[in-house]
Amino acid sequence: MVASVEPLYLDSGNSRLKWSYETEAGVFKDDIELCTFAVSHQIKQIVLSTVTARYTSNTLKALLPSIAVHEVSVLNHYLGLELAYEDVTKLGVDRWLNMLAVIGESTRCAKIVVSMGTAMTVDVINQKTRHVGGYIVPGLTTQILSLSERASALPVVEVIGSTALGVNTLECIGNGVLKSASSLVEVLAKEWRAEHAVVTVTGGDGLLLSESLDVQHDYRANLIFEGMRAYWLAHLNT
């Protein structure tokens, strides 16, 4: 196999190590899968987004010493995106990359970027490409686990995709957490209607949220990798 100049993109989230390479994407279950893939595909460069200490540029260099590793850091005004945070290093790199993925689209519209994972994050970008702020709330599973831990009589349930009023405890919990998440997005979309807000949904539970939303939106499962590619292309041209 001929070595490619295309980097291996890695997203180390709170619960999974996701990857994207050329036209493929997936999840590495462990270090063995990661190393096997990197060697078999003759990877020369890794571009890493991480919100955990498990995978950093240093830990990856220890695993794969012959491969160059570039760890993405949040930068203000990158690709024209002005950030709301006074200390931009405190903004999650995953949130930033998701925003980079959409800022070049529909320039006369505000953007609402929603990522549904362990945490649900929501970020709003106005028509002037300024990040005006966002929300971080517990994700669907996190809410359910928290309820069960705090109230032992409440079971851990699976969210099945309905937001209808529940007629038993399982439905009341599962439908309720999904309804709360979808309502947050729908209310925010209405608040930003004057700026013709475009809603984009991503994340591990993004499809569940997408199917429950009553507002026009796009669901993009690999949004963070779109942002990473935009970041890396600009980085190479600087």
N, C-alpha and C positions, 0 to 999 in steps of 0.2 A: 504494500500500500504506500502511495506517495504522500509524504507529509504535507499538510495543508497549512496555509497562513491564517485560516479562520481560527479565532480563539475558541476555547471551550468556556462558555459562560456558566458560572455557578451562582446560585442564589441560596444562601444558607439562612433559612428562616427559623422560626421558633420551634418547628416540629419536623421539618423535612429539608433535605439537600436536593434542590431541583437543578436541572441542567438543561442547556440548550447548545446544540452544535449543528451548524449548517441548517438543514431543514427539519432536524429532529429535536425532540425535547422529552424529558422524563424525570424520574426521581432515582437517585442513588440510595440504595438501602444501607450501604456501609462503605467503609474505606476500601475494601477489596474490590467492590464494583467500580468505584471511582478510579482506582489505580489501574485496573484491568482495561477499562475504557480508554483512559489516557494513553496507555502504552500501545494498545491495539490500533488506535487511531493516530498514533505518532503526534500527539498534541505538543505544540511548541509554546503556546501561550494560554494562560488562564486569566480570565477577568472575573473577579469575585465581588459579589455584594453579600455582606453578612451583617446580621444583627445579633449574633451569638459569639461566644468565645470558643466554641467548638471548632469552627473553621475560620482561620485568619490567614493572612499572607504567610505568616511564620509557620503555622501548622501545616499548611499545604506544601510549603517549601521543604519541610521535613519529610513529608510523605512522598513528594515527587521532586527531588532536588535538581533534576535536569530540566524542569519546566519553569519558565518565567511566570511569575504571578503578579498581577496588578490588582490591588484592592481599591475599590471605588470609594471615594470620599465625597461628601456633600460640599458643593461649591455654590456660592451665591452668584447670581447673574449668569450662570452657565447656560448657553444657548438662549440667553435673553430672559431667563426665568428669575424674577426677583422674589426672594423668600421672605415670609412674614416673621420667621424666627429671628430674634436679635442675635442669638448664638446658633448659627446654622449647624454647628457640629452636634447639637442636641436633636436635630431632625433625623428621623429614621431614614437610612439610605434607601430602603425599599420604597418608602413613600415618595422620595425625591425622584427615583428612577421611573416610577409610575407616572409622575407628572411630566418628566422629560419626554415620555412616549407620546403625549397628547398635545404638547404646547404648539407644535407646528401645524395643527389641524384646525380648520374653521376659526381663523384668526379673529373674526368679529364676534365670536361667541365666548361666553364664560365656560369653564370646564369644571365638572364635579367628578372627582376620581374616588372610587370606592373600592377598597380591598377588604374582602371578607375571609379572615383566617382565624388564628388563635385570638387576635384582636381584630376588631372592625375599625378601619381607619377611613376617614373621609377628608378630602382636601379640595379646596375651592380655589380656582385661578380665575381672575377677572379678565375682562376684554383687553386689558393692557398688559397681559402676561405677568401679572403680579399675583403671587400666592398670598391670599388674604387670611388664611388660617384653615383650621380643620377640627376634627373630632377624633378621639380615640376612645372606643368603648369595648366591652368584652364581646368576643365573637360568639357565635351560636353555641358551640360546644362548651366554651368557657362559661357562658351564662348557665347552661344546664348543670354542669359540674358544680358550680358555685351554689346553685339552689340546693342540690342534693347534699352538699357538705354542710350547709347552714341549716337545712331543714331535713332531718333524717327520714321523715315520712315521705318525702318527695323522691321519686325514682329518677335514675338517669335514663333519658329517652333519646330516641333517634328523631331528628327533624325530617319529615317526609315531604315537605314542600307546600303544605297547605297553611293558609292564614285564616281559615274559617274559625268561628267560635267553637271551642272544644266542648265535647259532650262527655268526656271522661278526663281523668287527671293527665294521662299521657298526651292527649291531644291539646289540653289546655297549656301544658308546658311547651311542647314542641311547636305548636302553631303560634303560641304567644311570643316566643323569642324571635321567630321569623317575622311576625307582624311588627314587632318593635323596630327591627332592623329596616324593614321595607318602608315603614312609616317615616323614619328619620330621613331616608333618601328622598321620598316623595315630597315631604314638607320642604326640604332644602331646595329641591328642584323648582318648586313653586315660588319660593323666596327669591330665586335667581332667574325667574322667568323673563324679567325685563332685559336681561343680558343674554337671552336665548341660550341658556345653559345646556351644554351637551354632557350627558351622564355616561360615564364609562365604569363598568363593573369588572372586577377581577378577583383573584384569590381562590384558595382551596375550596371554600363554600360559596364562591361567587355565582356558580350556576344556580344553586338553590335560591339565592337572593334574586338573581336575574329573572327567574321564572315566576317570582312572586310580585315583581314590581309593576305598578300601574302607571308608569311614566315611560316615555320613549328613552331608550338607552342602548348602548353597545355592550356586549359581553365579550371580553378578550382574555382568554385563559392565560396567555403568556405575555401579558402587558409589560411586566418587569423586564423581560428579555428584549422587548422592543425598545424600552428605555435604555437598557445596557448597550444595545447596538448603536443607538443614537449618541450616547455618551462616548463610546469607544471610537466611533468614526470621527467625532469632533476632536477627541484627544489626539488621534493620530495626525490630524491636520493642524495642530497647534505647534 
